[in-house]
Amino acid sequence: MQTQLLEKEAIRAKFAVTVPSDDVSKAFEATWRSLARQVKVPGFRPGKAPRGVLEARVGKAEVAEEVREVLVDTYYPQAVRELELLPINAHFQAHPPSEGQDYTFEVEVELYPPVTLPELSEIVIDTEPRTVSEEMLQEAIEGLRRDHATLVPVERPAEATDFLVVEGVGGGSSLPLDLERVSDSIVAQLIGKAMGETVELSLNNDRDHQHEHEAPARRSLTVVIKDIKAKEKPAPDDEFAKTLGLESWAEVEAKLRDSLQQQLSEQTFEEQVREFTDKLVAQTELEVPESMLQRRRHSLLHDLEHELDHQGLTIESYQAQLERQGKRTEFEDELAEAALRRVKRDLVLEKLLELRGTTVSDEAFEASLRYLAQRQSSTVQKVKRELGEEGLANYRFLLARNLALRETVRELVAPPSAADETAADETP
């Protein structure tokens, strides 16, 4: 076999493969032998029909097509390895071969794109650490008092901090509503209503619509107010603290502050991870092959189709709705942009993982599987069966990629150690 690289760019290449005549003849002979065993010819035992009889029954053109497939399937992978290419899609220009002659076919391939990351240490993360404010602490205290409040029946219209029980008209089930925990629109519709009143609640909420092109559905629920209770909240003092298992209110505030700071630190870190990822992708120049974009676009459409199915809709009806609204082109553009953004992100993070060489230990992997099984109310064994060998390998890859990303961000945002500061001071 001979290979010749005809063209080579960042994400595409073209090359020719020439198979020697001896190997072509061997492929023809093997194909004829295989056909002799498979094709039933009256008057002959399997594998004993003469070649001339088989040619008349099968046809030379069909045999040449089969040999072409054999030669391409055999020598294309060898050529790719010899030329050190990483193709992700291939288009073959391969005519049927002739027995006893050299056979040359050409291949145009899309290549896995090369990725060169910027200098990671030069990426500046602007998201700063935050500390718990007095307002945050007071809000947490109010929530704690609300959670431990005593419900007291009242004979007055509902107020914004009350606890209501409503029942659907026509024998619907009872529904408890803490007005401090529901949306402002629901609160506004119930304030001032008295026990026994019937209220038609509008449940429209634009935030419930996951697809920006989807027209808001008109939803409502007619209910009767069956009960209204006020909340008597405990005073923030030592007595309340003792009911929580602590000695003083100061201890309660300290624990609340520590808990809030932990949450705030975790939120800040997640924001820093997102900021770093966005900047890393933006500062990495790479060309994305069209086949990658098409596969991701198809995947996004499949996900959308699955979501619409849960709403009793079809992708066809959704697209027809976009056509009526004159938003089909906008939708397609946004879909293409989302596909490009996600493919670039995956390529960049994969390169980051490669550079860092991060791995996930067996112990960490098993712990993650246990967590996944717990979230799915399943078992580790069942999760492993459902994922299969390929799914488990991909899951482990994603864990390692995420670990590499988070390790990088921690290094960038970590405060300099005393040794680092001393070394910096001593640098001339």
Secondary structure, DSSP 8 states (H G I E B T S, - for coil): -EEEEEEE-SSEEEEEEEE-HHHHHHHHHHHHHHHHHHS--TTS-TT-S-HHHHHHHH-HHHHHHHHHHHHHHHHHHHHHHHHT--EEEEEEE-----TTS-EEEEEEEEE--------GGG-----------HHHHHHHHHHHHHHT-EEEE-SS---TT-EEEEEETTT--EEEEETTTS-HHHHHHHTT--TT-EEEEE---GGG-S-TTS-----EEEEEEEEEEEEE---SSHHHHHHTT-S-HHHHHHHHHHHHHHHHHHHHHHHHHHHHHHHHHHT------HHHHHHHHHHHHHHHHHHHHHTT--HHHHHHHHHHHT-HHHHHHHHHHHHHHHHHHHHHHHHHHHHHT----HHHHHHHHHHHHHHTT--HHHHHHHHHHHHHHHHHHHHHHHHHHHHHHHHHHS---HHHHHHHHH--
